[in-house]
Amino acid sequence: RQALKEAQCKRAILVGHNAFFDLGFINAAVERCKMKRNPFHPFSTFDTVSLCGLAYGQTVLARAAKAAGMDWNHNDAHSAIYDAEQTATLFCNVVNLWNTHAPNLVKHISMEEDSGT
């Protein structure tokens, strides 16, 4: 809650691989703990399954990481910390990929609109 306040943020958006699944557990825990206010947005997420499918053509975490040029350790995989760190790195890679290519995409779309195609 303190981090949200310092960032002047009203609700955090969950980033996860199959995030909707995790959000269900988070929402249940918030209810079970009788928290007054859930720090996460109740339904919005950034799901790296969908993002990686678009960016790399892979939806499986290990395959998406490899497609993004990341190292993948099968021995560490499926631990909460490792998967969360890999998911965070993948999310950053997708955002950076978008930032790199978005100006050209926007320019291309504008050119198509100007030409009437």
Contacts in CASP RR format, 6 or more apart in sequence:
PFRMAT RR
TARGET T0000
AUTHOR 0000-0000-0000
METHOD contacts of the structure
MODEL  1
RQALKEAQCKRAILVGHNAFFDLGFINAAVERCKMKRNPFHPFSTFDTVS
LCGLAYGQTVLARAAKAAGMDWNHNDAHSAIYDAEQTATLFCNVVNLWNT
HAPNLVKHISMEEDSGT
1 39 0 8 1.000
4 10 0 8 1.000
4 11 0 8 1.000
4 12 0 8 1.000
4 39 0 8 1.000
11 38 0 8 1.000
11 39 0 8 1.000
11 40 0 8 1.000
11 41 0 8 1.000
12 39 0 8 1.000
12 40 0 8 1.000
12 41 0 8 1.000
13 40 0 8 1.000
13 41 0 8 1.000
13 44 0 8 1.000
13 45 0 8 1.000
13 46 0 8 1.000
14 22 0 8 1.000
14 23 0 8 1.000
14 26 0 8 1.000
14 40 0 8 1.000
14 41 0 8 1.000
14 44 0 8 1.000
14 45 0 8 1.000
14 46 0 8 1.000
15 45 0 8 1.000
15 46 0 8 1.000
15 48 0 8 1.000
15 87 0 8 1.000
15 88 0 8 1.000
15 91 0 8 1.000
16 22 0 8 1.000
16 45 0 8 1.000
16 46 0 8 1.000
16 47 0 8 1.000
16 48 0 8 1.000
16 84 0 8 1.000
16 87 0 8 1.000
16 91 0 8 1.000
17 47 0 8 1.000
17 48 0 8 1.000
17 49 0 8 1.000
17 61 0 8 1.000
17 83 0 8 1.000
17 87 0 8 1.000
17 90 0 8 1.000
18 47 0 8 1.000
18 49 0 8 1.000
19 45 0 8 1.000
19 46 0 8 1.000
19 47 0 8 1.000
19 48 0 8 1.000
19 49 0 8 1.000
20 45 0 8 1.000
20 47 0 8 1.000
23 40 0 8 1.000
23 43 0 8 1.000
23 45 0 8 1.000
26 38 0 8 1.000
26 40 0 8 1.000
27 38 0 8 1.000
27 40 0 8 1.000
27 42 0 8 1.000
30 38 0 8 1.000
30 40 0 8 1.000
46 91 0 8 1.000
48 61 0 8 1.000
48 64 0 8 1.000
48 87 0 8 1.000
48 90 0 8 1.000
48 91 0 8 1.000
48 94 0 8 1.000
49 59 0 8 1.000
50 59 0 8 1.000
51 90 0 8 1.000
51 91 0 8 1.000
51 94 0 8 1.000
52 58 0 8 1.000
52 59 0 8 1.000
52 64 0 8 1.000
52 67 0 8 1.000
52 68 0 8 1.000
52 90 0 8 1.000
52 94 0 8 1.000
53 59 0 8 1.000
53 64 0 8 1.000
55 68 0 8 1.000
55 93 0 8 1.000
55 94 0 8 1.000
55 97 0 8 1.000
55 98 0 8 1.000
56 64 0 8 1.000
56 67 0 8 1.000
56 68 0 8 1.000
57 64 0 8 1.000
57 67 0 8 1.000
58 64 0 8 1.000
58 66 0 8 1.000
58 67 0 8 1.000
61 77 0 8 1.000
61 83 0 8 1.000
61 86 0 8 1.000
61 87 0 8 1.000
61 90 0 8 1.000
62 72 0 8 1.000
62 74 0 8 1.000
62 77 0 8 1.000
64 90 0 8 1.000
65 71 0 8 1.000
65 72 0 8 1.000
65 86 0 8 1.000
65 89 0 8 1.000
65 90 0 8 1.000
66 72 0 8 1.000
68 90 0 8 1.000
68 93 0 8 1.000
68 94 0 8 1.000
70 86 0 8 1.000
70 89 0 8 1.000
70 90 0 8 1.000
70 93 0 8 1.000
72 86 0 8 1.000
73 82 0 8 1.000
76 82 0 8 1.000
77 83 0 8 1.000
END
